[in-house]
Amino acid sequence: MQNQQVFVKKRKFPTILFIALCFLIGSIFGGAGIVAPADEMPVTVRIVLCAIGVIFLLGLFWGISEFFYSRAGIAVSKEGFMDQSTRMACGFVPWTNVKKIAITTHGSHCYGTLILEDHKAVIAQSPGIFSRYINTICYYLGGSPIKINMHGYHMKEDDLIRLLNFAFNRENGIEFD
């Protein structure tokens, strides 16, 4: 089996960027005293609004960089699974560390959950302390630090499930013709 890459959809990014831009403009106008006269607004409120504006500005720069950065969200190979879909991604997980792949649904969303033998090793290789903390919470709430949103990729959800199961079963000794 060759290394198969599945790319992330970016259909929600323009909406998120527009919302961030609106909040940015609103908070800067409010903080600069353009919306209300400066003498009617306390200085602390103006400072807080400007700080919120800076946060949304940073978020806007991050969103723009994500929009133009094309990356494979999932890479599946004979050796294992590479999750790069978000900043909280766990990285490479060998198939020997995967017990099973469970498909769960929450409303209209379908998720692939990789149930792991050693979840602590996967959480430990997460890229940062915040990422490790979020992945630990995901483990305790959902049984695994790795949940794959099946709607977020340029592949139909049935094909993605089939790809994951094929690679997982092949590594565990089940051969297909």
Disulfide bonds with the S-S distance in Angstrom:
none
